[in-house]
Amino acid sequence: MFVFVYEPGSESRLIDTVVEYTKSQNISLDWNDAAAVSNKITDKLLEKTENLFKRLK
């Protein structure tokens, strides 16, 4: 199991890091894991955006 902690605004750096991990022989992370992390980040960003727009109405 992996736990990724990141600062808001550094999502693209996290995705780049996860992609690099998939290339490593020493880390058991595959492309399905990378896709799951990417989807989770996207979901969080969409949720934050939706909440922002709701507050602006």
MMTF fields as JSON, N, C-alpha, C and O atoms, coordinates in Angstrom:
{
  "mmtfVersion": "1.0.0",
  "mmtfProducer": "UNKNOWN",
  "numBonds": 227,
  "numAtoms": 228,
  "numGroups": 57,
  "numChains": 1,
  "numModels": 1,
  "chainsPerModel": [1],
  "groupsPerChain": [57],
  "chainIdList": ["A"],
  "bondAtomList": [4, 2, 8, 6, 12, 10, 16, 14, 20, 18, 24, 22, 28, 26, 32, 30, 36, 34, 40, 38, 44, 42, 48, 46, 52, 50, 56, 54, 60, 58, 64, 62, 68, 66, 72, 70, 76, 74, 80, 78, 84, 82, 88, 86, 92, 90, 96, 94, 100, 98, 104, 102, 108, 106, 112, 110, 116, 114, 120, 118, 124, 122, 128, 126, 132, 130, 136, 134, 140, 138, 144, 142, 148, 146, 152, 150, 156, 154, 160, 158, 164, 162, 168, 166, 172, 170, 176, 174, 180, 178, 184, 182, 188, 186, 192, 190, 196, 194, 200, 198, 204, 202, 208, 206, 212, 210, 216, 214, 220, 218, 224, 222],
  "bondOrderList": [1, 1, 1, 1, 1, 1, 1, 1, 1, 1, 1, 1, 1, 1, 1, 1, 1, 1, 1, 1, 1, 1, 1, 1, 1, 1, 1, 1, 1, 1, 1, 1, 1, 1, 1, 1, 1, 1, 1, 1, 1, 1, 1, 1, 1, 1, 1, 1, 1, 1, 1, 1, 1, 1, 1, 1],
  "groupList": [{"groupName": "MET", "atomNameList": ["N", "CA", "C", "O"], "elementList": ["N", "C", "C", "O"], "formalChargeList": [0, 0, 0, 0], "bondAtomList": [1, 0, 2, 1, 3, 2], "bondOrderList": [1, 1, 2], "singleLetterCode": "M", "chemCompType": "L-PEPTIDE LINKING"}, {"groupName": "PHE", "atomNameList": ["N", "CA", "C", "O"], "elementList": ["N", "C", "C", "O"], "formalChargeList": [0, 0, 0, 0], "bondAtomList": [1, 0, 2, 1, 3, 2], "bondOrderList": [1, 1, 2], "singleLetterCode": "F", "chemCompType": "L-PEPTIDE LINKING"}, {"groupName": "VAL", "atomNameList": ["N", "CA", "C", "O"], "elementList": ["N", "C", "C", "O"], "formalChargeList": [0, 0, 0, 0], "bondAtomList": [1, 0, 2, 1, 3, 2], "bondOrderList": [1, 1, 2], "singleLetterCode": "V", "chemCompType": "L-PEPTIDE LINKING"}, {"groupName": "TYR", "atomNameList": ["N", "CA", "C", "O"], "elementList": ["N", "C", "C", "O"], "formalChargeList": [0, 0, 0, 0], "bondAtomList": [1, 0, 2, 1, 3, 2], "bondOrderList": [1, 1, 2], "singleLetterCode": "Y", "chemCompType": "L-PEPTIDE LINKING"}, {"groupName": "GLU", "atomNameList": ["N", "CA", "C", "O"], "elementList": ["N", "C", "C", "O"], "formalChargeList": [0, 0, 0, 0], "bondAtomList": [1, 0, 2, 1, 3, 2], "bondOrderList": [1, 1, 2], "singleLetterCode": "E", "chemCompType": "L-PEPTIDE LINKING"}, {"groupName": "PRO", "atomNameList": ["N", "CA", "C", "O"], "elementList": ["N", "C", "C", "O"], "formalChargeList": [0, 0, 0, 0], "bondAtomList": [1, 0, 2, 1, 3, 2], "bondOrderList": [1, 1, 2], "singleLetterCode": "P", "chemCompType": "L-PEPTIDE LINKING"}, {"groupName": "GLY", "atomNameList": ["N", "CA", "C", "O"], "elementList": ["N", "C", "C", "O"], "formalChargeList": [0, 0, 0, 0], "bondAtomList": [1, 0, 2, 1, 3, 2], "bondOrderList": [1, 1, 2], "singleLetterCode": "G", "chemCompType": "PEPTIDE LINKING"}, {"groupName": "SER", "atomNameList": ["N", "CA", "C", "O"], "elementList": ["N", "C", "C", "O"], "formalChargeList": [0, 0, 0, 0], "bondAtomList": [1, 0, 2, 1, 3, 2], "bondOrderList": [1, 1, 2], "singleLetterCode": "S", "chemCompType": "L-PEPTIDE LINKING"}, {"groupName": "ARG", "atomNameList": ["N", "CA", "C", "O"], "elementList": ["N", "C", "C", "O"], "formalChargeList": [0, 0, 0, 0], "bondAtomList": [1, 0, 2, 1, 3, 2], "bondOrderList": [1, 1, 2], "singleLetterCode": "R", "chemCompType": "L-PEPTIDE LINKING"}, {"groupName": "LEU", "atomNameList": ["N", "CA", "C", "O"], "elementList": ["N", "C", "C", "O"], "formalChargeList": [0, 0, 0, 0], "bondAtomList": [1, 0, 2, 1, 3, 2], "bondOrderList": [1, 1, 2], "singleLetterCode": "L", "chemCompType": "L-PEPTIDE LINKING"}, {"groupName": "ILE", "atomNameList": ["N", "CA", "C", "O"], "elementList": ["N", "C", "C", "O"], "formalChargeList": [0, 0, 0, 0], "bondAtomList": [1, 0, 2, 1, 3, 2], "bondOrderList": [1, 1, 2], "singleLetterCode": "I", "chemCompType": "L-PEPTIDE LINKING"}, {"groupName": "ASP", "atomNameList": ["N", "CA", "C", "O"], "elementList": ["N", "C", "C", "O"], "formalChargeList": [0, 0, 0, 0], "bondAtomList": [1, 0, 2, 1, 3, 2], "bondOrderList": [1, 1, 2], "singleLetterCode": "D", "chemCompType": "L-PEPTIDE LINKING"}, {"groupName": "THR", "atomNameList": ["N", "CA", "C", "O"], "elementList": ["N", "C", "C", "O"], "formalChargeList": [0, 0, 0, 0], "bondAtomList": [1, 0, 2, 1, 3, 2], "bondOrderList": [1, 1, 2], "singleLetterCode": "T", "chemCompType": "L-PEPTIDE LINKING"}, {"groupName": "LYS", "atomNameList": ["N", "CA", "C", "O"], "elementList": ["N", "C", "C", "O"], "formalChargeList": [0, 0, 0, 0], "bondAtomList": [1, 0, 2, 1, 3, 2], "bondOrderList": [1, 1, 2], "singleLetterCode": "K", "chemCompType": "L-PEPTIDE LINKING"}, {"groupName": "GLN", "atomNameList": ["N", "CA", "C", "O"], "elementList": ["N", "C", "C", "O"], "formalChargeList": [0, 0, 0, 0], "bondAtomList": [1, 0, 2, 1, 3, 2], "bondOrderList": [1, 1, 2], "singleLetterCode": "Q", "chemCompType": "L-PEPTIDE LINKING"}, {"groupName": "ASN", "atomNameList": ["N", "CA", "C", "O"], "elementList": ["N", "C", "C", "O"], "formalChargeList": [0, 0, 0, 0], "bondAtomList": [1, 0, 2, 1, 3, 2], "bondOrderList": [1, 1, 2], "singleLetterCode": "N", "chemCompType": "L-PEPTIDE LINKING"}, {"groupName": "TRP", "atomNameList": ["N", "CA", "C", "O"], "elementList": ["N", "C", "C", "O"], "formalChargeList": [0, 0, 0, 0], "bondAtomList": [1, 0, 2, 1, 3, 2], "bondOrderList": [1, 1, 2], "singleLetterCode": "W", "chemCompType": "L-PEPTIDE LINKING"}, {"groupName": "ALA", "atomNameList": ["N", "CA", "C", "O"], "elementList": ["N", "C", "C", "O"], "formalChargeList": [0, 0, 0, 0], "bondAtomList": [1, 0, 2, 1, 3, 2], "bondOrderList": [1, 1, 2], "singleLetterCode": "A", "chemCompType": "L-PEPTIDE LINKING"}],
  "groupTypeList": [0, 1, 2, 1, 2, 3, 4, 5, 6, 7, 4, 7, 8, 9, 10, 11, 12, 2, 2, 4, 3, 12, 13, 7, 14, 15, 10, 7, 9, 11, 16, 15, 11, 17, 17, 17, 2, 7, 15, 13, 10, 12, 11, 13, 9, 9, 4, 13, 12, 4, 15, 9, 1, 13, 8, 9, 13],
  "groupIdList": [1, 2, 3, 4, 5, 6, 7, 8, 9, 10, 11, 12, 13, 14, 15, 16, 17, 18, 19, 20, 21, 22, 23, 24, 25, 26, 27, 28, 29, 30, 31, 32, 33, 34, 35, 36, 37, 38, 39, 40, 41, 42, 43, 44, 45, 46, 47, 48, 49, 50, 51, 52, 53, 54, 55, 56, 57],
  "secStructList": [7, 7, 7, 7, 7, 7, 7, 6, 6, 7, 2, 2, 2, 2, 2, 2, 2, 2, 2, 2, 2, 2, 2, 7, 1, 1, 1, 7, 7, 7, 2, 2, 2, 2, 2, 2, 2, 2, 2, 2, 2, 2, 2, 2, 2, 2, 2, 2, 2, 2, 2, 2, 2, 2, 2, 2, 7],
  "xCoordList": [0.845, 0.0, 0.887, 1.909, 0.482, 1.182, 0.268, -0.942, 0.848, 0.126, 0.899, 2.082, 0.245, 0.888, 0.336, -0.875, 1.234, 0.869, 1.458, 2.632, 0.64, 1.111, 0.46, -0.617, 1.124, 0.604, -0.379, -0.176, -1.433, -2.331, -1.525, -0.678, -1.805, -1.083, 0.069, 0.638, 0.412, 1.522, 1.027, 1.766, -0.215, -0.813, -0.062, 0.169, 0.319, 1.013, 2.371, 2.814, 3.031, 4.314, 4.111, 4.931, 3.02, 2.72, 2.471, 2.98, 1.697, 1.428, 2.724, 2.934, 3.598, 4.893, 5.703, 6.344, 5.675, 6.405, 5.843, 6.6, 4.534, 3.908, 4.264, 4.53, 4.268, 4.649, 6.093, 6.394, 6.966, 8.361, 8.436, 9.229, 7.624, 7.607, 7.198, 7.691, 6.299, 5.875, 7.018, 7.008, 7.998, 9.146, 10.241, 11.146, 10.156, 11.198, 11.077, 9.98, 12.196, 12.241, 12.123, 11.777, 12.408, 12.455, 11.149, 11.019, 10.192, 8.921, 7.793, 7.699, 6.945, 5.871, 4.609, 3.567, 4.74, 3.623, 3.453, 4.424, 2.218, 2.026, 1.141, 0.735, 0.855, 0.079, -1.351, -1.944, -1.911, -3.251, -3.23, -4.151, -2.183, -2.036, -1.89, -2.5, -1.081, -0.882, -2.196, -2.491, -2.979, -4.276, -5.216, -5.958, -5.192, -6.045, -5.665, -6.539, -4.363, -3.906, -4.335, -4.846, -4.134, -4.514, -6.015, -6.432, -6.822, -8.278, -8.688, -9.583, -8.042, -8.363, -8.032, -8.805, -6.883, -6.499, -7.494, -7.916, -7.869, -8.842, -10.173, -10.775, -10.636, -11.893, -11.822, -12.771, -10.704, -10.546, -10.557, -11.179, -9.871, -9.84, -11.214, -11.608, -11.956, -13.312, -14.228, -15.051, -14.081, -14.886, -14.604, -15.529, -13.331, -12.97, -13.527, -14.014, -13.459, -13.968, -15.484, -16.003, -16.187, -17.638, -18.027, -18.961, -17.338, -17.626, -17.374, -18.125, -16.33, -16.035, -17.159, -17.608, -17.614, -18.694, -19.997, -20.752, -20.266, -21.474, -21.437, -22.458, -20.249, -20.123, -20.249, -20.647, -19.912, -19.976, -21.382, -21.641, -22.298, -23.685, -24.438, -25.613],
  "yCoordList": [-1.175, 0.0, 1.233, 1.285, 2.212, 3.483, 4.576, 4.547, 5.529, 6.722, 7.912, 8.075, 8.735, 9.905, 11.151, 11.364, 11.958, 13.224, 14.331, 14.285, 15.323, 16.388, 17.702, 17.732, 18.777, 20.118, 20.495, 20.125, 21.221, 21.705, 22.51, 23.33, 22.261, 22.936, 22.12, 22.471, 21.027, 20.192, 18.86, 17.876, 18.846, 17.611, 17.077, 15.872, 17.953, 17.474, 16.878, 15.926, 17.427, 16.863, 15.469, 14.575, 15.284, 13.963, 12.954, 11.834, 13.347, 12.441, 12.086, 10.928, 13.073, 12.79, 11.801, 10.903, 11.965, 11.06, 9.651, 8.682, 9.531, 8.205, 7.525, 6.324, 8.293, 7.731, 7.223, 6.148, 7.982, 7.529, 6.249, 5.356, 6.165, 4.953, 3.723, 2.623, 3.906, 2.752, 2.214, 1.047, 3.058, 2.654, 1.977, 1.355, 2.1, 1.578, 0.069, -0.461, -0.595, -2.035, -2.311, -3.421, -1.304, -1.487, -1.132, -1.349, -0.593, -0.17, -0.913, -0.911, -1.542, -2.364, -1.531, -1.753, -0.579, 0.282, 0.121, 0.229, -0.14, -0.334, 0.771, 1.693, 0.65, 1.693, 1.78, 2.859, 0.683, 0.741, 1.562, 2.336, 1.397, 2.205, 3.684, 4.545, 3.968, 5.357, 5.973, 7.129, 5.197, 5.69, 5.956, 6.938, 5.095, 5.283, 6.556, 7.306, 6.804, 8.028, 9.245, 10.215, 9.203, 10.311, 10.586, 11.742, 9.535, 9.705, 10.303, 11.146, 9.873, 10.394, 11.887, 12.673, 12.264, 13.679, 14.491, 15.568, 13.981, 14.67, 14.836, 15.909, 13.789, 13.861, 14.927, 15.689, 14.986, 15.984, 17.398, 18.295, 17.598, 18.925, 19.333, 20.488, 18.404, 18.707, 19.043, 19.954, 18.305, 18.561, 19.957, 20.686, 20.324, 21.662, 22.746, 23.772, 22.523, 23.494, 23.639, 24.756, 22.527, 22.574, 23.308, 24.109, 23.055, 23.737, 25.232, 26.031, 25.615, 27.025, 27.702, 28.785, 27.072, 27.657, 27.731, 28.691, 26.756, 26.799, 27.98, 28.625, 28.27, 29.393, 30.733, 31.727, 30.764, 32.028, 32.382, 33.529, 31.415, 31.667, 32.48, 32.785],
  "zCoordList": [0.0, 0.0, 0.0, 0.685, -0.772, -0.834, -0.321, -0.547, 0.365, 0.801, 0.259, 0.558, -0.527, -1.108, -0.43, -0.378, 0.082, 0.716, -0.144, -0.512, -0.461, -1.334, -0.953, -0.356, -1.303, -1.051, -2.157, -3.314, -1.818, -2.868, -3.896, -3.54, -5.15, -6.216, -6.781, -7.814, -6.1, -6.584, -7.149, -7.188, -7.577, -8.092, -9.308, -9.411, -10.224, -11.428, -11.078, -11.72, -10.069, -9.636, -9.046, -9.261, -8.302, -7.745, -8.863, -8.817, -9.857, -10.975, -11.695, -12.055, -11.909, -12.542, -11.709, -12.255, -10.398, -9.51, -9.587, -9.648, -9.584, -9.664, -10.984, -11.016, -12.069, -13.372, -13.318, -13.837, -12.702, -12.566, -11.73, -12.028, -10.704, -9.875, -10.681, -10.432, -11.644, -12.449, -13.3, -13.692, -13.585, -14.404, -13.583, -14.14, -12.27, -11.396, -11.199, -11.027, -11.225, -10.953, -9.452, -9.048, -8.631, -7.176, -6.462, -5.257, -7.199, -6.599, -7.296, -8.524, -6.509, -7.092, -7.328, -6.712, -8.231, -8.616, -10.118, -10.867, -10.571, -12.006, -12.573, -11.867, -13.875, -14.542, -14.03, -14.047, -13.58, -12.98, -11.71, -11.451, -10.916, -9.697, -10.05, -9.417, -11.06, -11.488, -11.966, -11.666, -12.707, -13.179, -12.008, -12.021, -11.0, -9.825, -9.08, -8.647, -8.929, -8.251, -9.065, -8.505, -10.367, -11.238, -11.166, -11.089, -11.19, -11.095, -9.755, -9.698, -8.683, -7.355, -7.274, -6.727, -7.822, -7.832, -8.646, -8.223, -9.809, -10.662, -9.943, -9.994, -9.278, -8.52, -7.439, -7.255, -6.722, -5.648, -6.221, -5.652, -7.346, -7.96, -8.459, -8.299, -9.065, -9.523, -8.353, -8.441, -7.261, -6.071, -5.519, -5.16, -5.453, -4.965, -5.879, -5.402, -7.197, -8.158, -8.027, -8.032, -7.91, -7.754, -6.478, -6.493, -5.389, -4.129, -4.241, -3.682, -4.956, -5.158, -5.93, -5.554, -7.008, -7.791, -6.984, -7.133, -6.148, -5.318, -4.371, -4.132, -3.825, -2.896, -3.61, -3.003, -4.892, -5.636, -6.087, -6.451, -6.069, -6.509, -5.498, -5.702]
}
